Amino acid sequence: MKSILILGAGIYQVPLIKTAKSMGLHTIVASIPGNYPGFDIADEVVYENTVDYESILAIAKEKNVSGIVTAGTDVAVITIGKVCDALGLKGLSAHAAQIASNKLLMKEAYENHHVRTARFRQIPADLENYESLLDELEFPLIFKSVDSSGSRGITKVTDRSHFDEARQNALDNTRSDFFIVEEFIDGEEFGAQAFVQDGKIEFILPHGDYVFNGDTGVPVGHFAPYNLSEELLEDTKKQLTGAIEAMELDNCAINADFILKDDKCYVLELGGRSGATCLAELVGIYYDFDYYEKIIRVAMGEHVSFTPGYSALKSGIPNASMLLTSDKSGTVISISNSNEENENIVDIQFDCNVGDVVRQFHVGPDRIGHVITKGDTLDEAVDTLHEALSNITISVQ
């Protein structure tokens, strides 16, 4: 039996673990200790930090794994790249993983390859008098740690009075000795999922984003298809293709964030893994194939067909999703779901049980569940989503 090493045991790695097990693979899950749902379903658990490359490499060698993979998180991507290089496994390279996990390297790659993106500045962590470096940038600004995920270490500021608070947030959420500040592009945020295999981009699927507007925009849901004119669709594909080439990404899923302003697509950032917040499910439903299985098969060294499962005459299956969240921190006292069986409700998932402590929603990991729907049209999928959400009540006190 072949073995696969899955980095992370959180809610976004659970589908990978379940799918790999259904494929007859021996699943080895590596993660720091914690209350993570993946531990209960993995064939084997190793308690290691996924950013500890040397330890993860030793595990991969000892267990003689045939592939290494993650989903929904950037934290483990560098480790995956290094292990793939060291063991000759199929996946993104260590060089590409380094760029994908460092927003400064990413922005520099975009500028060098003429990919349209926001202007930015690098700020050393120990530089107290840094404000003059930002004189040429226009407000609003975004302070960003360069190596975090889940919207941690990111703050939008509209004037200089919030600089120090934003700087501290970036420094509190980084392992690097610098952070970046970039111009906030005031436009419509959207994204795309893609996959590149053996140097070929297999698909590009733009999607709309539902965004929670806290300190910065945090995606809480998505939908596809996303209505773009032919001209804007071509511009999006051009910018994404340029970004993929600039970052030298290959043999991996891609999660891309964009801003649409003045009929132009600006690249915010790319991740060298599948997106969180039900985005892998969005791809699978839209193209009518098991996206997790394809991700795993590529990681195991196969060359995979990404031909949609439906007739070539169909453009895709519309679908929508939304996270379940709490507007306050506390203990869950009740969970009510009065939805009846509906073929267009793909999944309703609760991450918490009565008695669990949950956090007020600020960033992606604060989620407490999700709802995914589909329909013959996008409007039908969205209407079903809102109806399903209205039939769910989670009480927290």
C-alpha positions in Angstrom: 0.0 0.0 0.0 1.3 3.4 -1.0 1.5 6.1 1.6 0.8 9.9 1.4 1.9 12.5 3.9 -0.7 15.2 4.5 0.5 18.3 6.3 -2.1 19.7 8.7 -5.1 18.0 10.5 -7.4 21.0 10.4 -10.9 21.3 8.8 -9.5 22.0 5.3 -7.2 18.9 5.4 -10.0 16.6 6.4 -11.4 16.1 2.8 -7.9 15.3 1.6 -7.5 12.6 4.3 -10.9 11.1 3.6 -10.4 11.1 -0.1 -6.9 9.5 0.1 -8.3 6.8 2.4 -11.1 6.1 -0.1 -8.4 5.7 -2.8 -6.7 3.0 -0.8 -3.8 5.1 0.3 -2.2 4.9 3.8 -2.7 8.4 5.2 0.0 9.9 7.4 -1.0 13.2 9.0 1.6 15.5 10.4 0.6 18.4 12.7 1.3 20.0 16.0 -0.9 18.6 18.8 -4.3 20.2 19.2 -8.0 19.6 18.8 -7.9 19.0 15.1 -10.5 16.8 13.4 -8.0 15.1 11.0 -6.4 13.2 13.8 -9.5 11.0 14.3 -9.6 9.8 10.7 -6.0 9.5 9.7 -4.4 6.0 9.5 -1.3 7.4 11.2 -0.6 10.6 13.1 2.8 12.2 13.6 3.0 15.2 16.0 5.4 17.6 14.2 5.2 21.2 13.2 4.6 21.4 9.5 7.1 24.3 9.1 9.9 22.1 10.5 11.3 21.0 7.2 14.0 18.7 8.6 11.6 16.8 10.8 9.0 16.4 8.1 11.7 15.3 5.6 12.8 12.6 8.1 9.3 11.4 8.4 8.8 11.3 4.7 12.0 9.2 4.3 11.2 6.9 7.2 7.6 6.2 6.0 8.7 6.0 2.4 5.9 8.2 1.2 4.9 8.5 -2.4 3.5 12.0 -2.2 3.1 15.0 0.1 0.3 17.5 0.0 -1.9 20.0 1.9 -5.0 22.1 1.2 -6.3 25.5 2.4 -3.2 26.8 4.1 0.0 28.4 3.1 1.9 27.5 6.2 3.1 24.1 5.0 3.8 25.0 1.4 7.6 25.7 1.8 8.0 22.4 3.5 6.2 20.6 0.7 8.5 22.2 -1.9 11.6 21.3 -0.1 10.5 17.7 0.5 9.5 17.3 -3.2 12.9 18.6 -4.2 14.8 16.4 -1.8 12.9 13.2 -2.6 12.1 13.8 -6.2 8.3 13.8 -5.5 5.9 15.5 -7.8 4.8 19.0 -6.6 5.9 22.6 -6.6 9.6 23.2 -6.2 11.2 24.7 -3.1 12.0 27.8 -5.1 8.4 28.3 -6.2 7.2 27.4 -2.7 9.4 30.1 -1.2 8.0 32.7 -3.5 4.4 31.5 -2.9 4.9 31.8 0.9 6.5 35.2 1.0 4.5 38.2 -0.1 7.7 40.3 -0.7 9.2 37.8 -3.1 5.8 37.4 -4.8 5.4 41.1 -5.3 9.0 41.4 -6.6 8.3 38.6 -9.1 5.2 40.3 -10.3 7.0 43.6 -10.9 9.9 41.9 -12.7 7.5 40.1 -15.0 5.2 43.0 -15.6 2.2 41.5 -13.8 -0.3 44.2 -12.9 -0.3 44.6 -9.1 -0.4 47.2 -6.3 2.6 49.4 -5.6 4.4 48.5 -2.3 7.3 49.1 0.0 9.4 46.8 2.1 9.7 47.9 5.8 12.5 46.5 8.1 11.0 45.3 11.4 13.6 47.2 13.4 13.1 50.5 11.6 11.2 52.8 14.0 11.2 55.8 11.7 9.7 54.2 8.6 6.9 56.6 7.7 8.9 58.5 5.1 9.3 55.3 3.1 5.5 55.4 2.5 5.3 59.0 1.3 4.9 58.1 -2.4 2.1 55.6 -1.7 -1.6 56.7 -1.7 -4.1 55.9 1.0 -5.7 53.6 2.0 -2.8 51.3 2.7 -2.5 47.7 3.7 0.2 46.6 6.2 1.0 42.9 5.6 3.2 40.3 7.3 4.8 38.4 4.4 4.6 34.8 5.7 1.2 34.5 7.4 -2.1 33.0 6.2 -5.8 33.2 7.1 -5.7 37.1 6.9 -3.5 37.2 10.0 -1.1 40.2 10.2 -3.0 42.3 7.7 -4.5 45.7 8.5 -6.0 48.3 6.4 -5.2 51.9 7.4 -6.8 55.2 6.1 -4.4 57.6 7.9 -1.1 57.8 9.7 -2.6 57.7 13.1 -3.1 53.9 12.7 0.4 53.2 11.4 1.9 51.9 14.6 -1.0 49.6 15.5 -0.9 48.1 12.0 2.8 47.7 12.1 2.6 45.9 15.4 -0.1 43.5 14.0 2.2 42.7 11.1 5.2 42.1 13.4 3.1 39.9 15.8 2.2 37.6 13.0 5.5 37.0 11.2 8.7 35.1 11.5 10.5 37.5 9.1 12.5 40.6 10.0 10.4 42.8 7.7 6.9 43.4 6.5 5.4 45.2 3.5 3.0 48.0 3.0 1.0 48.3 -0.3 -1.6 50.5 -1.8 -5.2 49.4 -1.2 -6.9 49.1 -4.6 -10.5 50.1 -4.1 -12.4 47.8 -6.4 -14.3 44.6 -6.5 -12.5 41.6 -5.0 -12.7 38.3 -6.7 -10.6 35.2 -7.1 -9.8 32.2 -9.3 -8.8 28.6 -8.8 -6.4 27.0 -11.2 -4.2 23.9 -11.6 -0.8 23.7 -13.4 0.5 20.3 -14.3 3.8 19.5 -16.1 4.1 23.1 -17.2 0.5 23.4 -18.5 -2.3 25.4 -16.9 -5.2 22.8 -16.9 -8.0 25.2 -16.0 -8.7 28.7 -14.7 -12.0 29.2 -12.9 -12.8 32.8 -11.8 -15.2 33.0 -8.8 -17.0 35.6 -6.9 -16.2 36.3 -3.2 -18.5 37.0 -0.3 -16.3 39.2 2.0 -16.5 40.0 5.7 -15.3 43.5 6.1 -13.5 43.7 9.4 -10.0 45.2 9.8 -9.5 43.9 6.3 -11.6 41.9 3.8 -11.8 38.2 4.8 -13.6 35.8 2.4 -16.5 34.0 4.0 -18.0 32.4 0.9 -17.7 32.1 -2.9 -19.7 31.5 -6.0 -19.2 30.4 -9.6 -19.6 31.3 -12.3 -18.3 34.8 -11.9 -19.7 37.2 -14.5 -16.8 38.8 -16.5 -16.9 40.2 -19.9 -14.9 38.4 -22.5 -12.3 41.2 -22.4 -12.0 41.1 -18.6 -11.9 37.3 -18.7 -9.0 37.4 -21.1 -7.2 40.1 -19.0 -7.7 37.9 -15.8 -6.3 34.9 -17.6 -3.3 36.9 -18.9 -2.5 38.3 -15.5 -2.9 34.9 -13.8 -0.8 33.2 -16.4 1.9 35.8 -16.0 1.9 35.4 -12.2 2.1 31.6 -12.5 5.1 32.0 -14.8 6.7 34.7 -12.6 6.4 32.4 -9.5 7.5 29.3 -11.5 4.6 27.3 -10.1 4.1 23.8 -11.4 2.3 20.6 -10.4 0.1 22.2 -7.8 -3.3 23.7 -7.2 -3.4 27.5 -7.3 -5.5 29.9 -5.2 -5.5 33.4 -6.7 -6.9 36.7 -5.3 -7.6 39.7 -7.6 -9.1 43.2 -7.5 -11.1 44.5 -10.4 -10.8 48.3 -10.9 -11.4 50.5 -14.0 -11.9 47.4 -16.1 -8.5 46.1 -15.2 -7.5 43.0 -13.2 -4.9 43.5 -10.5 -3.2 40.5 -9.0 -3.1 40.6 -5.2 -1.5 37.2 -4.5 -1.3 33.5 -5.4 -1.1 30.5 -3.2 0.5 27.3 -4.3 -2.3 25.1 -3.0 -6.1 24.8 -3.3 -8.2 27.5 -1.7 -9.9 27.3 1.7 -13.5 28.4 2.4 -15.1 25.6 0.3 -13.1 26.6 -2.8 -11.9 23.1 -3.6 -15.6 22.0 -3.4 -16.5 24.9 -5.7 -14.1 23.5 -8.4 -15.3 20.0 -8.0 -19.0 20.9 -8.3 -18.5 23.3 -11.2 -16.5 20.8 -13.3 -18.3 17.7 -11.9 -15.1 15.8 -10.9 -13.5 15.0 -7.6 -11.0 17.8 -7.3 -9.4 16.4 -4.1 -8.7 13.1 -5.8 -7.0 14.9 -8.7 -4.9 16.9 -6.3 -3.8 13.7 -4.6 -3.1 11.8 -7.8 -0.8 14.5 -9.1 1.0 14.6 -5.7 1.4 10.8 -6.0 3.2 11.2 -9.4 0.4 10.6 -11.9 -0.5 12.7 -14.9 -4.1 13.5 -14.5 -6.9 14.5 -16.9 -8.9 17.5 -15.9 -11.7 17.0 -18.4 -15.0 18.0 -16.8 -17.4 15.2 -15.9 -20.3 16.7 -17.7 -21.1 17.1 -21.4 -18.8 19.4 -23.3 -22.0 21.4 -24.2 -22.4 22.5 -20.6 -20.4 25.5 -19.3 -20.3 24.4 -15.7 -22.5 23.7 -12.7 -23.4 26.9 -10.8 -22.7 26.7 -7.0 -22.3 28.9 -4.0 -21.0 28.6 -0.4 -20.9 30.5 2.9 -19.2 30.0 6.2 -21.1 29.7 9.4 -19.8 32.2 11.9 -20.5 33.8 15.3 -20.8 37.5 16.0 -19.4 37.0 19.5 -17.1 34.7 21.4 -18.6 32.3 23.9 -20.0 28.8 24.4 -22.3 27.1 22.0 -25.6 26.4 23.8 -27.7 25.2 20.8 -27.5 24.2 17.2 -30.7 24.1 15.1 -30.9 23.0 11.4 -34.5 22.9 10.0 -33.5 22.4 6.4 -35.3 19.5 4.7 -33.6 17.2 2.2 -32.9 19.2 -1.0 -30.8 17.9 -4.0 -29.4 21.4 -4.4 -28.0 21.6 -0.8 -24.7 19.9 -1.4 -23.4 20.1 2.2 -24.2 21.5 5.6 -21.3 21.1 8.0 -20.9 22.1 11.6 -17.4 22.4 13.0 -18.6 22.8 16.6 -20.9 20.9 19.0 -23.0 22.2 21.9 -20.6 23.0 24.8 -17.7 24.0 22.5 -16.1 27.4 22.9 -16.1 29.5 19.7 -14.5 32.8 18.7 -16.1 35.9 17.3 -15.4 35.9 13.6 -12.3 37.9 12.5 -10.3 35.6 10.3 -10.9 32.4 8.4 -10.0 29.9 11.1 -12.8 31.4 13.3 -15.4 29.6 11.1 -17.9 27.2 12.9 -19.2 25.5 9.8 -20.3 25.9 6.2 -23.2 25.6 3.7 -22.7 24.6 0.0 -25.4 24.7 -2.6 -25.8 24.3 -6.4 -28.5 25.0 -9.0 -29.3 25.0 -12.7 -28.5 28.7 -12.6 -26.3 30.8 -10.3 -29.4 32.7 -9.0 -31.0 29.3 -8.1 -27.8 28.3 -6.2 -27.6 31.6 -4.4 -31.3 31.6 -3.4 -31.0 28.0 -2.1 -27.9 29.1 -0.1 -29.7 32.0 1.6 -32.7 29.9 2.3 -30.5 27.1 3.9 -28.7 29.7 6.0 -32.0 31.1 7.2 -32.9 27.7 8.5 -29.8 27.4 10.7 -29.4 28.9 14.1 -26.3 28.5 16.3 -26.8 30.2 19.7 -23.6 31.4 21.6 -23.4 32.9 25.0 
